[in-house]
Amino acid sequence: MALLTEHEQRKVAEAIARVERDTDAELVTVLAARADDYAYIPLLWASLLALVVPGIVHYLTGWLTLHSLLLVQWISFIVLCLVFRLPKITTHLIPRAVRHWRASNLARRQFLEQNLHHTVGRTGMLIFVCEAERYVEILVDEGISSRLDDKNWDAIVATFTQQVRQGQTLQGFVNCVEACGELLKVHVPVTHVRNELPNRLVVLG
């Protein structure tokens, strides 16, 4: 899954710079290829299927001897492990709740790692995307949340999530930054010129 090129990343940075001219909010954008490698998921599914399916076939038909049953189970396990390690297949094996939980945890770690909780006036904002999980989240510090309810971001997140699913990650970032900017310049208007955090897209490969 290809992440954004350097040229595309600059477009996101330019959108952030335009928005921050009209607001005290400090925006940081993060794009992660995936929230986790989910190494245990392919093993779990391969183990389950390799154990159950040949066993059911043997029980219903009696075609397999004990030796051949064990051989089929081992071969099935190895083949399924290799197949289930393919990224596109792995993603479909992971329950949606697990994928979103992992991505949400990563978003909160990034909020802290990018120092968004240390801005003057507590006006940090994180726009976070996990491509593999098709997950988008906006996190804001209390300087923004005290003036804008979190429900204000729901429609923006829903639109961005749809664009990520369609492979329009760059356009989604630009549109999301601009939509957030429209709300921020009204509710968190600029009071003095400052730029505490870099205007760039943080890419987690």
C-alpha positions as CSV (number, residue, x, y, z in Angstrom):
1,M,0.0,0.0,0.0
2,A,1.7,3.2,-1.2
3,L,1.8,6.1,1.1
4,L,1.9,9.7,-0.1
5,T,4.9,11.0,-2.1
6,E,7.0,13.9,-1.0
7,H,5.2,16.2,-3.4
8,E,1.8,15.1,-2.0
9,Q,3.1,15.5,1.6
10,R,4.1,19.1,0.8
11,K,0.5,19.8,-0.4
12,V,-0.8,18.7,3.0
13,A,1.8,20.9,4.7
14,E,0.7,23.9,2.6
15,A,-2.9,23.3,3.5
16,I,-2.0,23.3,7.2
17,A,0.0,26.5,6.8
18,R,-3.0,28.2,5.1
19,V,-5.4,27.2,7.9
20,E,-3.0,28.2,10.8
21,R,-2.9,31.8,9.5
22,D,-6.5,32.2,10.7
23,T,-6.5,30.2,14.0
24,D,-4.5,29.7,17.2
25,A,-4.9,25.9,16.7
26,E,-1.8,23.9,16.0
27,L,-2.5,21.1,13.4
28,V,-0.5,18.0,13.0
29,T,-1.4,15.3,10.5
30,V,-0.2,11.7,10.8
31,L,-0.5,9.0,8.1
32,A,0.2,5.4,9.2
33,A,0.4,2.4,6.8
34,R,-1.1,0.2,9.5
35,A,-1.6,0.3,13.2
36,D,-0.2,-3.2,13.9
37,D,1.3,-6.2,12.0
38,Y,-1.3,-8.4,13.6
39,A,1.2,-11.3,13.4
40,Y,-0.9,-13.5,15.7
41,I,-4.1,-13.3,13.6
42,P,-2.9,-15.4,10.6
43,L,-1.5,-18.0,13.0
44,L,-4.8,-18.1,14.9
45,W,-6.9,-18.6,11.8
46,A,-4.5,-21.0,10.2
47,S,-4.3,-23.1,13.3
48,L,-8.1,-23.2,13.7
49,L,-8.8,-24.1,10.1
50,A,-6.0,-26.7,9.8
51,L,-7.2,-28.4,12.9
52,V,-11.0,-28.3,12.3
53,V,-11.5,-28.8,8.5
54,P,-9.4,-31.9,8.0
55,G,-10.8,-33.3,11.2
56,I,-14.4,-32.8,10.0
57,V,-13.6,-34.4,6.6
58,H,-12.1,-37.4,8.4
59,Y,-15.1,-37.7,10.8
60,L,-17.7,-37.5,8.0
61,T,-16.0,-39.6,5.3
62,G,-13.3,-41.7,7.0
63,W,-11.1,-41.2,4.0
64,L,-8.0,-40.2,5.9
65,T,-5.9,-42.5,8.0
66,L,-4.4,-41.1,11.3
67,H,-1.1,-40.6,9.5
68,S,-2.6,-38.8,6.5
69,L,-4.8,-36.7,8.8
70,L,-1.8,-35.4,10.7
71,L,0.0,-34.8,7.4
72,V,-2.9,-32.9,5.9
73,Q,-3.2,-30.8,9.0
74,W,0.4,-29.8,9.0
75,I,0.5,-29.0,5.3
76,S,-2.8,-27.0,5.6
77,F,-1.4,-25.0,8.6
78,I,1.8,-24.1,6.7
79,V,0.0,-23.1,3.5
80,L,-2.7,-21.1,5.3
81,C,0.0,-19.3,7.4
82,L,1.7,-18.1,4.2
83,V,-1.6,-17.2,2.4
84,F,-3.0,-15.4,5.5
85,R,0.2,-13.3,5.8
86,L,-0.7,-11.4,2.6
87,P,-1.6,-7.9,3.7
88,K,-4.9,-7.7,1.8
89,I,-6.1,-11.0,3.3
90,T,-4.8,-10.3,6.8
91,T,-6.9,-7.1,6.9
92,H,-10.1,-9.1,6.2
93,L,-9.3,-11.6,8.9
94,I,-9.1,-9.0,11.7
95,P,-12.4,-8.0,13.3
96,R,-13.3,-4.4,12.7
97,A,-13.4,-3.7,16.4
98,V,-9.9,-4.9,16.9
99,R,-8.6,-2.9,13.9
100,H,-10.2,0.3,15.1
101,W,-9.0,-0.3,18.7
102,R,-5.4,-0.7,17.6
103,A,-5.7,2.4,15.3
104,S,-7.3,4.5,18.1
105,N,-4.5,3.5,20.5
106,L,-1.9,4.6,17.9
107,A,-3.6,7.9,17.4
108,R,-3.5,8.7,21.1
109,R,0.2,7.8,21.3
110,Q,0.9,10.1,18.4
111,F,-1.0,12.9,20.0
112,L,1.5,12.7,22.9
113,E,4.6,12.0,20.8
114,Q,3.9,15.0,18.6
115,N,3.7,17.2,21.7
116,L,0.2,18.3,20.9
117,H,-0.6,18.4,24.6
118,H,2.1,21.1,25.2
119,T,0.9,23.9,23.0
120,V,0.2,27.4,24.3
121,G,-3.5,27.6,25.2
122,R,-3.9,23.8,24.8
123,T,-5.0,24.2,21.1
124,G,-3.4,21.1,19.6
125,M,-5.3,19.2,16.9
126,L,-4.3,15.8,15.4
127,I,-5.7,14.5,12.2
128,F,-4.8,10.8,12.1
129,V,-5.2,8.2,9.4
130,C,-4.4,4.5,9.3
131,E,-4.6,3.3,5.6
132,A,-4.8,-0.5,6.2
133,E,-7.5,-0.1,8.8
134,R,-9.4,2.6,6.8
135,Y,-9.5,4.5,10.0
136,V,-9.6,8.3,10.5
137,E,-9.8,10.2,13.8
138,I,-9.5,13.8,14.9
139,L,-8.2,14.5,18.4
140,V,-8.1,17.9,20.0
141,D,-6.8,19.3,23.2
142,E,-9.1,21.1,25.8
143,G,-8.4,24.5,24.4
144,I,-10.4,23.5,21.3
145,S,-12.8,20.9,22.8
146,S,-14.0,23.6,25.3
147,R,-15.2,25.7,22.4
148,L,-16.1,23.0,19.8
149,D,-18.0,19.8,20.7
150,D,-16.5,16.6,19.3
151,K,-19.7,16.0,17.2
152,N,-18.5,18.9,15.0
153,W,-15.8,16.6,13.6
154,D,-18.1,13.6,12.9
155,A,-19.2,14.6,9.4
156,I,-15.6,15.6,8.4
157,V,-14.2,12.2,9.7
158,A,-17.0,10.3,7.8
159,T,-16.2,12.1,4.5
160,F,-12.4,11.6,5.0
161,T,-12.9,7.9,5.8
162,Q,-14.8,7.4,2.6
163,Q,-12.1,9.1,0.6
164,V,-9.4,6.8,2.2
165,R,-11.5,3.8,1.2
166,Q,-11.6,5.1,-2.3
167,G,-7.8,5.6,-2.4
168,Q,-8.1,9.4,-2.3
169,T,-5.9,9.9,0.8
170,L,-4.3,13.1,-0.4
171,Q,-7.5,14.9,-1.4
172,G,-9.0,13.6,1.9
173,F,-6.3,15.2,3.9
174,V,-6.5,18.6,2.1
175,N,-10.3,18.6,2.3
176,C,-10.2,17.6,6.0
177,V,-7.7,20.3,6.9
178,E,-9.6,22.9,5.1
179,A,-13.0,21.9,6.6
180,C,-11.4,21.9,10.1
181,G,-10.0,25.3,9.3
182,E,-13.4,26.8,8.6
183,L,-14.6,25.8,12.1
184,L,-11.4,26.8,13.8
185,K,-11.1,30.3,12.4
186,V,-14.6,31.0,13.8
187,H,-14.3,29.3,17.2
188,V,-10.5,29.4,17.8
189,P,-9.5,32.5,15.9
190,V,-6.0,33.7,15.6
191,T,-4.9,36.1,18.4
192,H,-1.2,36.2,17.7
193,V,1.2,34.8,15.1
194,R,3.0,31.7,16.2
195,N,3.9,28.3,14.8
196,E,4.8,25.9,17.6
197,L,4.8,22.6,15.7
198,P,6.1,21.8,12.2
199,N,3.5,22.0,9.4
200,R,4.2,18.6,7.9
201,L,2.6,15.3,7.4
202,V,4.1,12.7,9.7
203,V,4.3,9.4,7.9
204,L,4.6,6.1,9.8
205,G,5.7,3.4,7.4
